[in-house]
Amino acid sequence: MDRMTSLDTDRVPDPAPAVSGRGVSTARLADIAAQASVSEATVSRVLNGKAGVASATRQKVLAALDVLGYDRPVRLRQRSAGLVGLVIPELTNPIFPAFAQVIEQSLSGYGYTPVLGTQMPGGATEDELVDQLVERGVTGIIFLSGLHADLSSDPARYDRLAGRGVPFVLVNGYNEAVAAPFVSPDDRAAARIAVRHLTDLGHQRIGLAVGPARFVPAARKAEGFARALEETGAQGEVRHTLFTVEGGHAAAGALLDAGCTGIVCGSDLMALGVVRAARERGLDVPRRLSVVGYDDSELIAFTDPPLTTVRQPVRAMANAAVQTLLEEIGGSPVPHAEFVFQPELVVRASTAAAR
């Protein structure tokens, strides 16, 4: 059987008991209706392109077609409302593909075609990607953790982009020198939540492993960490390193030498590096060392041990970025301000009471 199967809806009465398709003899409307949690009559109306179905319901039916492996009928294939660029720093950190997936799904739901631009070592720079996107005629761009988050970079590049008449939204990393809408998690609150969790467990010497201080999210986490130490009376150590497994591993050595029994990390990948460093020293996690990550990226719940982490509100932030950009594209200017979303602590098995 072909993985993708067509639905011949020209032979579908309204409502119809079944749909004939290439690769299957009889594909019941009930299967599609069950997948979409709607009635068979509703599925039939969508497949036959009839009016009277809410947009959200129509999207659920189309999603069910995709999940079940059917091509969409020609009449249901939307013409693109335009191209929208999405610039991300990398694909190796799972939080970035998670953002990209939600943003692309949201854009597609509004009829826009997403164009992904990824910065890779030795590859195109952010400025080069922007030039390529503008040359392709994108109607707007969403930047995720781009150069706007690096306070050592020149913010004038975004002024030049605005001068070219391209609306854009910036995610993760507020920069007051850039006149644009920003969507951010509350990084200060994330660090405070993590520290309070550890002090509630009895930890009194806590480390922070976080990225370079020139990046806004890292600087804000360090600020929140310092504030939480003041509030709880705990002692702490901060190590700025790379937002990678190797960075977490390197920071863990210094923090363990400083006597930390709990370590807060700037990313889930860093937390995995901390766990690895602890095990190399024969320290059990969480019995001898508690570790808290940040992001709650996919599969983190299945690490060994399952990682306690601060969840970044990816879906809410991604949808807000798309909505904000579409407002700008539609000629309704959005305030050039920062829209801040609250993180959430997810407790799993990498933290425990201090010994």
N, C-alpha and C positions, 0 to 999 in steps of 0.2 A: 504494500500500500504506500502511495506517496505520502510524505509527511504533511504536505499542504494539499488540501482537497477543496475543489470548487463546489459552491452551492448553486444549483440551477434554480433560481427563484422565479423564473418566468412560468414555471409549472406549479407554483405554489398558490392554491386558492386561499382565501382569507376567511377563517383560519384554515390551516392545512394540517393533515395528520403527519405528513412526512415530507422530506426534501430529498430529491435524487441528486447525487453528486459523483464526480469523477473519483474513483478509488474506493467508493463504498456503494453498496446496493441500496440501502435505505438508512438515511440518517434522520432520526426522529427529531421533530421540533422540540419534543420534551427534553432532550439532552441539552439543547441550547437554552431552553427556558429554565431548566434546573441550574445550569451554570450561571445564568444571569439573575436568577431569583425573580423571574417575571413570568407572566402567563404565556402560553403558546400563541394566543391571539396577538399579544404584544410583539412577540418575535416575528410573527408573520407580517405584521404591519411594518416593522422596521425593514425586513428583508425585501418587502415589495415597495419600499420608498414612500409609504403613505404618511400623511400628516396625522396629527393628534397624539404624538408620542413626545413626552418631555425630553429635553436634550440630555439630561443625566441618565434617563432610562435608555435612550438610544445608544449612549456611550457604553452602558453596561452590556447591551446586546452585542455591540461590535467587539467589545473586549472578550465576550464569551466565544465569538467566532474565532478570534485570534488564538485563544487558549486551546480550543478544540481542534485547531489546525486547518480551518477553512479559509479559502480566499474570500475576500469581501466581494459581493456582486458589484459589477461595474457601476451601476447606478448609485452605489453608496460611497464610491471613492471620491473623496473631497479634492477639489483643486486647492493648491497651496495658497494661503493668504499672504505668504511671503516667507523669506528666510530670516531666522534669528540665530545669531552666533552665540555659542557657549564656550568660553575660554577657561580651561582648568589647568592646574599646574602639572598633574601627573595622573596616571591610572593605577600605580602600584599601591597607593594607600586606598583601602576599600571605601573610605568615606566619600571620596570624590566621585567614583562611579555611582554611589548611592544617590548623591545629589544630582548627578547628570541624568540618571534614569527618571527621577521624579520630574525634573525640569522638562525633559524631552516629552514625557507623557502628558504633562500639562500643556505644553506648547502645541502638541499634536491635537489635543482635544479642542483647541481653538482654531485649528486649521493651519497653523504655522509649521514650517519645516525647520527642525533644528539642525544646525551645522556645528559639529564639535571640533574645537581646536585645542590640541593638547601640547603643552610644552614638555619636551623630553630633552635630557642632556645631549647636547650636540645637535639638537634639532632647531626648529623655528622658535624665535623669541616671542614674547607677548606682543611686542610692537609689530613684528613681522606677521603674526597671526591676525592681528587687527587689520593691517593693510590688506591681507588676502581676503578677509571677510568683507571689508568695505568694497573691494573691487568686485566681489560677487554680488553686491547689491543688497546686503542684509538690511532689514528694517530696524534692527536693534541688536544689542549685545548684552549678555549677562557674564560678568566676571566673577569667578569663584576663587577666593584666596589668591588673588593676583598680586601684581606689583603695588596696588593700592594699599595692601596690608604691610608693605615693607617701607618703614619710615625713612630709610636711607635712599629710596628711589625718587626719581623726579616726578612729581604729580602733574607737571605741565602736559604730559602725554594725554591726560584725560581732558584737559582744556582743548587741546588740538582736536581730539575726537568729537567733542561737543561742537566745535567750530565747523566740523564736516557735516553736521546735521544728523548725526546718528545717536538716537537715545540709548542710554545704557544704565544698568543697575549693578551695584557692587555688593558681593556677598562675602562676609567674614573679613573683618579688618577695616574699621572706620578710620578715615583720614580726613580731618577737618579742612585740609588744603584742597580737597576735591569737592566741587559743587555737583553733587549727584545724590540720588536715593541710595541708602545703604540698608542691608538686611544682615543682622548679626545675632549670634547667641550671646547671652550674658556670661562672658568668660569669667568675670570677677565672681559672680554668684556660683559658677561651676566649681571654682577652687574652694570657695567657702563651704559649699555643700560637702565636698570631699573631705576637707579637714574636719568639719564637725562630725562626720560619720566616724572618722578614725578616733577623734578624742572621746566620742561617746563609747567607743570600744576600749578606752583606757590608754590609748597611745599618747605619749607626752613628748616624744621627739619624732618629728615628721619631716620628711624630705619632699621637695618638689623637683621633678625632672621635667623640664620644659624646653621649648625651642629657643632660638636666638632672640635676644631682647629687642632687636630692631623690628620684630614682627608684632603687630598690634595684639593679636590673640595671646601671644606668649607674655607680653608685658602686662596685659590685663590679668592674666591668670596669676602672675607673680604679685600683682597688687592685691588681688583677692586673697591670695595665700597669706600675705603679710597681715592683712586685716583680720583674717580668721585666727591667726596666732595671737594677736592682741586680744581678741574677744574671748578666746578659750584659755589663755595663759600657757599654751603649749610652746615648746621650742622648735625651731625649724632650720632647715638648710635648703638652699636653692642652687640647682645646677642647670645652667643654660647649655643646651647641646642641640643635636639635630632631631627633627620630628620623625625618627626612624627607629627600627628595632635596635640598630647598632648604637644610635644615640642614647636610647634608654639603657642599654647595657653599660655604656661608658659612664653615664651619670650614676647608675646604681652603685658602682664600685666606691665612688667618693661618698655617697650618702650612707652606705653601709659602714664605711670606715668612721663616719661621724656619729655612729650609734643610732641611726634612725630605725625604728621598728615598724614604721608605716611610710609608704611612698605614694604620693599623688603624681600622676603623669599627665603630660599635655596631650597625649593621644593614646589610643589603644595599642598601636604598634610599639610605642615607647614602653608601655606597660609589659608587653610580651618580652621586650629586651630586659626589663628589670627582673621578671620572673626567671629568665634564663641565667642572669648573673647570680641571682640568689641561689639557684640550684647548683651552680658551679662551685659555690662556697659551702655546699652541703646544708643550706638553709631551706626548710620546708615553707612553702606558701600555701596557707596563711598561718601555720602554727608558729613560725618564727618571724615571718615578715608579711605584713598586709600590703596589698597593692591595689590602687584605684586607677582605672584608665579614664579616657575621655573620648567620646564619639558614640559608642555602642554601635560600631559598624557590624555589618553582617558576619555571622559565624563566631563572633566573640563569645556568645553564650556557650559555645562548644569547645572552647579552649580547655587546657588542663593546668590549673583548675578553671572552671568557668569564671570569667572576669567580672568583678564588681566595677562599674564604670558610671560616668555621668553622661547621660544620653543627650546628644545634640538633637534638637527638634528639626530633623532634616525635612520631613514632608511639609511642615508648616512654613518653614523658611523658604523652601524651594517654590512652593505655590505662591507665597507672598512676593517673591522676586519676579515670577512670571506675571502676576496680576499688576504689579507696579510698572513693569516694562510695557505691558499692553496699554496701560493708562497713558504712559508717555507717548507711545506710538499713536494712540488715538487722539492726541492733541490735548489731553487733560493733564497738565503738569502736576507732578507729585512733589510735595515738599522735599527740598534737598536736606534731608535729615536722616537719622539712624532709627530704624525700626528694630527693636530689641526683643528677642524671644527667650523665654526661660527654659533652662535645662532641667533634667530630672535624674535623680540618683537611682540606679538600678543595682540592687544588692544581690550578689551571687556568692561564689565560694572562695574568692581570693582575699577576703578580709575576715578577720576574726579578732576576738578579745586579746589584748596585749598580755603577754606572759609576765 
